[in-house]
Amino acid sequence: MFKRKGFYSLILLIIIFLVYMFVKEYPFQQIVNPQLEMPKKSEINLDVNLQSSNAILVNLDTNKILLDKDSDEIIYPASLTKIMTVLVAIENIPNLQEKIILPKSIFKNLYEENASMAGFLPNEEVTAEDLLYGSMLPSGADASIGLADYITGSESKFVKLMNEKAKQLGMKNTHFMNATGLHHPDHYTSVKDISILLQYALTNDTFRDIYTAERYSIKSTNLHPEGMTVTSRMFKNLKAIENTRGEIIGGKTGYTEQAGLCLASLATINGEEYILVTVGAQGDSRTEQFNITDALAVYRQLY
């Protein structure tokens, strides 16, 4: 018996040694993001009378900042948070057709907080892709928490990944406390940081497809046998305004009482791409959408 124990101990030592040599030769490291070249201020700063308290406009082709209104100031991001949520989820789920069951436990707090929902139900089985679109287009907190819970087992653990990503990207004025954007005094960022995040996220083809989608159809599920369709809040609000000229091709809205009306949008004008991030416009879902009208006013200055 002692010989057998000695033999197993020897085998264990050999395995440990081999693992050590492998790790030494091929150390496990976090994926290092390509270093973003931070945009520089243009000689021209667009003069636009904005309803939003903070704004930044970046030409992605020239990497120049064309409008800067208190872009480094600390602000609350509301559902612009979900840009990071979706990006981190994409980077941590290899197969977006993986099936995910939404546990009943994640819904209670969301109902109590009156969070915006995509329409998923407790114990519904959907794909990771369904949750990505559900988080981005209708700003579904149910989808965002579903992704967080699936990837790390809890929202708090997922938030650690969000903050790590923010640090990697050089988002110096950002700290996340949740995956949804529900208000918390320690959940903050700046419009410049959101522009840095968005600039990076748009290099991911999957993210870009989701971000620029007007609608997405979810196939039959155990609780929605006929399937369901989710639509973009931004495009819905945009279509309510005439003469949009089609320059805005993607975006994410946000709103809380503390953050005001927010929008991070992508536009193509004269063959060049621009991102505009605005927060702090007065109003709510029942008033004029000043986040949308601000975006249109800015983009029209570029023609």
C-alpha positions as CSV (number, residue, x, y, z in Angstrom):
1,M,0.0,0.0,0.0
2,F,2.8,2.4,0.9
3,K,4.4,1.7,-2.5
4,R,1.2,2.5,-4.2
5,K,0.9,5.8,-2.3
6,G,4.5,6.6,-3.2
7,F,3.8,5.9,-6.9
8,Y,0.7,8.2,-6.9
9,S,2.7,10.9,-5.1
10,L,5.4,10.7,-7.8
11,I,2.8,10.9,-10.6
12,L,1.3,14.0,-8.9
13,L,4.7,15.6,-8.6
14,I,5.4,15.0,-12.2
15,I,2.0,16.5,-13.2
16,I,2.6,19.6,-11.1
17,F,6.1,20.0,-12.6
18,L,4.7,19.7,-16.2
19,V,2.0,22.3,-15.4
20,Y,4.6,24.6,-13.9
21,M,6.8,24.3,-17.0
22,F,3.9,24.9,-19.3
23,V,2.7,28.0,-17.4
24,K,6.3,29.3,-17.3
25,E,6.6,28.8,-21.1
26,Y,3.1,30.0,-21.9
27,P,1.9,32.2,-19.1
28,F,-1.8,32.8,-18.9
29,Q,-2.6,36.5,-19.4
30,Q,-5.6,38.6,-19.8
31,I,-6.4,39.5,-23.4
32,V,-4.7,42.8,-24.0
33,N,-6.8,45.1,-26.1
34,P,-5.3,46.9,-29.0
35,Q,-4.1,50.2,-27.8
36,L,-6.6,52.9,-28.9
37,E,-5.1,56.1,-30.2
38,M,-7.0,58.7,-28.1
39,P,-8.7,61.3,-30.3
40,K,-7.2,64.8,-30.3
41,K,-9.1,68.1,-30.3
42,S,-9.7,69.6,-33.7
43,E,-8.9,73.3,-34.3
44,I,-12.6,73.8,-34.8
45,N,-15.1,73.2,-32.0
46,L,-18.7,73.2,-33.4
47,D,-20.9,75.8,-31.9
48,V,-24.3,74.2,-31.3
49,N,-26.8,75.2,-28.8
50,L,-27.4,71.9,-26.9
51,Q,-30.0,70.9,-24.4
52,S,-27.6,68.3,-23.1
53,S,-25.2,69.3,-20.3
54,N,-22.3,67.2,-21.6
55,A,-21.3,66.2,-25.1
56,I,-18.5,65.0,-27.3
57,L,-18.3,64.4,-31.0
58,V,-15.5,62.4,-32.6
59,N,-14.7,61.9,-36.3
60,L,-13.7,58.2,-36.4
61,D,-11.9,58.6,-39.7
62,T,-9.6,61.5,-38.6
63,N,-9.7,60.7,-34.9
64,K,-10.5,64.3,-34.1
65,I,-12.8,65.8,-31.5
66,L,-15.1,68.3,-33.2
67,L,-17.3,69.2,-30.3
68,D,-16.4,69.1,-26.6
69,K,-18.8,70.3,-23.9
70,D,-17.5,69.3,-20.4
71,S,-16.6,65.9,-21.7
72,D,-14.4,65.0,-18.7
73,E,-17.0,65.9,-16.2
74,I,-18.3,63.0,-14.0
75,I,-21.8,62.1,-15.0
76,Y,-24.3,59.2,-14.6
77,P,-24.6,57.1,-17.7
78,A,-28.0,55.4,-17.2
79,S,-28.5,52.8,-19.8
80,L,-25.4,53.8,-21.8
81,T,-23.9,51.3,-19.3
82,K,-25.3,48.5,-21.5
83,I,-22.7,49.4,-24.2
84,M,-20.1,48.0,-21.8
85,T,-22.4,45.1,-20.7
86,V,-22.9,43.9,-24.2
87,L,-19.3,44.3,-25.2
88,V,-18.0,42.3,-22.2
89,A,-20.6,39.6,-22.8
90,I,-19.6,39.3,-26.4
91,E,-16.0,38.9,-25.4
92,N,-16.8,36.2,-22.9
93,I,-19.3,34.0,-24.7
94,P,-17.6,32.0,-27.5
95,N,-20.8,30.6,-29.0
96,L,-23.7,33.1,-29.1
97,Q,-26.2,30.3,-29.9
98,E,-25.6,28.9,-26.4
99,K,-28.9,28.3,-24.6
100,I,-29.4,30.2,-21.4
101,I,-32.3,29.8,-18.9
102,L,-33.2,33.0,-17.1
103,P,-33.5,32.2,-13.4
104,K,-36.6,33.5,-11.6
105,S,-34.3,35.1,-9.0
106,I,-33.0,37.9,-11.3
107,F,-36.4,39.4,-11.9
108,K,-37.6,40.4,-8.4
109,N,-35.3,43.4,-8.0
110,L,-35.8,44.5,-11.5
111,Y,-39.6,44.6,-11.1
112,E,-39.2,46.5,-7.8
113,E,-36.8,49.0,-9.4
114,N,-39.2,49.5,-12.4
115,A,-36.3,48.8,-14.7
116,S,-36.8,48.8,-18.4
117,M,-37.4,45.3,-19.7
118,A,-37.1,43.5,-23.0
119,G,-40.0,41.2,-22.3
120,F,-38.3,37.9,-21.3
121,L,-39.9,35.8,-18.6
122,P,-38.6,33.9,-15.5
123,N,-37.3,30.4,-16.5
124,E,-37.4,31.3,-20.2
125,E,-34.8,29.6,-22.4
126,V,-33.2,31.8,-24.9
127,T,-29.9,32.2,-26.7
128,A,-27.0,34.5,-25.7
129,E,-27.6,36.4,-29.0
130,D,-31.2,37.0,-28.0
131,L,-30.0,38.5,-24.7
132,L,-27.4,40.7,-26.4
133,Y,-30.1,42.2,-28.7
134,G,-32.6,42.4,-25.9
135,S,-30.1,44.4,-23.8
136,M,-29.1,46.8,-26.5
137,L,-32.3,47.5,-28.6
138,P,-35.1,47.8,-26.0
139,S,-32.6,48.4,-23.2
140,G,-33.8,45.3,-21.3
141,A,-32.4,45.0,-17.8
142,D,-33.7,41.4,-17.8
143,A,-31.4,40.6,-20.7
144,S,-28.4,42.4,-19.1
145,I,-28.7,40.6,-15.8
146,G,-29.3,37.4,-17.6
147,L,-26.0,37.8,-19.4
148,A,-24.2,38.8,-16.3
149,D,-25.6,35.8,-14.3
150,Y,-24.8,33.3,-17.0
151,I,-21.2,34.5,-17.5
152,T,-20.0,34.9,-13.9
153,G,-22.8,33.6,-11.7
154,S,-23.7,37.0,-10.3
155,E,-24.0,40.7,-11.4
156,S,-21.4,41.8,-8.9
157,K,-18.8,39.4,-10.4
158,F,-19.7,40.6,-13.9
159,V,-19.3,44.2,-12.8
160,K,-15.6,43.4,-11.9
161,L,-15.1,42.4,-15.6
162,M,-16.7,45.7,-16.7
163,N,-14.4,47.7,-14.5
164,E,-11.4,45.7,-15.7
165,K,-12.3,46.5,-19.3
166,A,-12.8,50.2,-18.5
167,K,-9.3,50.2,-17.0
168,Q,-7.8,48.4,-20.0
169,L,-9.4,51.0,-22.3
170,G,-8.1,54.0,-20.4
171,M,-11.5,55.1,-19.1
172,K,-10.1,57.1,-16.3
173,N,-13.3,58.6,-14.9
174,T,-15.4,55.5,-14.9
175,H,-16.6,53.2,-12.2
176,F,-19.5,50.7,-12.6
177,M,-21.7,49.3,-9.9
178,N,-24.2,47.4,-12.0
179,A,-24.8,46.0,-15.5
180,T,-28.0,47.9,-16.2
181,G,-27.4,51.6,-15.5
182,L,-29.9,51.8,-12.7
183,H,-28.8,54.8,-10.6
184,H,-26.2,54.4,-7.9
185,P,-24.0,57.3,-6.6
186,D,-20.8,55.3,-7.2
187,H,-21.9,54.3,-10.8
188,Y,-20.4,57.0,-12.9
189,T,-18.4,57.9,-16.0
190,S,-17.8,60.8,-18.5
191,V,-19.0,61.3,-22.0
192,K,-15.4,61.2,-23.1
193,D,-15.0,57.8,-21.5
194,I,-18.1,56.5,-23.2
195,S,-16.8,57.7,-26.5
196,I,-13.6,55.8,-25.9
197,L,-15.6,52.7,-25.0
198,L,-17.8,53.0,-28.1
199,Q,-14.8,53.7,-30.4
200,Y,-13.3,50.4,-29.3
201,A,-16.6,48.4,-29.3
202,L,-17.4,49.3,-32.8
203,T,-14.2,47.5,-34.0
204,N,-16.0,44.3,-33.0
205,D,-18.2,43.2,-35.9
206,T,-20.7,41.4,-33.6
207,F,-21.1,44.5,-31.5
208,R,-21.5,46.7,-34.5
209,D,-24.2,44.5,-36.0
210,I,-26.2,44.7,-32.7
211,Y,-25.6,48.4,-32.2
212,T,-26.9,49.3,-35.7
213,A,-29.9,47.0,-35.7
214,E,-33.4,48.5,-35.8
215,R,-35.1,45.3,-34.8
216,Y,-34.4,41.7,-34.0
217,S,-36.6,38.6,-34.1
218,I,-36.3,36.0,-31.4
219,K,-37.3,32.5,-32.4
220,S,-39.8,30.3,-30.6
221,T,-38.9,29.8,-26.9
222,N,-40.5,27.6,-24.2
223,L,-42.5,30.7,-23.0
224,H,-42.9,32.6,-26.2
225,P,-43.8,29.8,-28.7
226,E,-44.5,32.3,-31.4
227,G,-41.3,34.1,-30.8
228,M,-41.0,37.9,-30.2
229,T,-39.5,40.9,-31.8
230,V,-37.4,43.6,-30.0
231,T,-36.9,47.0,-31.5
232,S,-34.4,49.8,-31.0
233,R,-35.7,52.6,-28.7
234,M,-33.4,55.1,-30.5
235,F,-34.7,54.3,-34.0
236,K,-38.3,54.4,-32.7
237,N,-37.8,57.9,-31.3
238,L,-35.8,58.9,-34.4
239,K,-38.6,57.9,-36.8
240,A,-41.0,60.1,-34.8
241,I,-39.0,63.1,-36.1
242,E,-39.3,64.1,-39.7
243,N,-36.3,64.9,-42.0
244,T,-33.8,62.8,-40.2
245,R,-32.0,62.3,-43.5
246,G,-30.8,58.9,-42.4
247,E,-27.4,60.0,-41.1
248,I,-27.7,58.2,-37.7
249,I,-27.1,54.5,-38.3
250,G,-26.8,53.2,-34.7
251,G,-27.2,54.2,-31.1
252,K,-28.1,53.5,-27.5
253,T,-30.4,55.7,-25.5
254,G,-30.5,56.1,-21.7
255,Y,-32.6,57.8,-19.0
256,T,-32.8,58.1,-15.3
257,E,-33.9,61.1,-13.3
258,Q,-30.4,61.8,-12.2
259,A,-28.7,61.2,-15.7
260,G,-31.4,63.0,-17.8
261,L,-31.9,62.0,-21.4
262,C,-28.8,60.4,-22.9
263,L,-27.7,59.1,-26.3
264,A,-24.5,57.5,-27.7
265,S,-25.0,57.5,-31.5
266,L,-23.1,56.5,-34.7
267,A,-23.6,58.5,-37.9
268,T,-22.3,58.4,-41.4
269,I,-22.0,61.8,-43.2
270,N,-20.3,62.4,-46.5
271,G,-18.6,59.0,-46.3
272,E,-17.1,59.5,-42.8
273,E,-18.2,58.1,-39.5
274,Y,-18.9,60.0,-36.3
275,I,-19.8,59.1,-32.8
276,L,-21.7,61.6,-30.5
277,V,-22.3,61.0,-26.8
278,T,-24.6,63.4,-25.0
279,V,-26.1,63.2,-21.5
280,G,-28.1,65.5,-19.1
281,A,-30.9,66.7,-21.4
282,Q,-34.1,67.7,-19.5
283,G,-37.2,65.6,-20.1
284,D,-38.3,62.0,-19.9
285,S,-40.1,59.4,-22.0
286,R,-43.2,61.6,-22.2
287,T,-41.5,64.8,-23.3
288,E,-39.7,65.8,-26.4
289,Q,-36.6,63.6,-26.8
290,F,-33.9,66.3,-26.6
291,N,-31.2,63.7,-26.7
292,I,-32.4,62.9,-30.3
293,T,-32.9,66.5,-31.4
294,D,-29.5,67.4,-30.0
295,A,-27.9,64.7,-32.1
296,L,-29.7,65.8,-35.2
297,A,-28.7,69.4,-34.6
298,V,-25.0,68.4,-34.3
299,Y,-24.9,66.1,-37.3
300,R,-26.6,68.7,-39.5
301,Q,-23.6,71.0,-38.8
302,L,-21.4,68.5,-40.7
303,Y,-23.1,68.7,-44.1
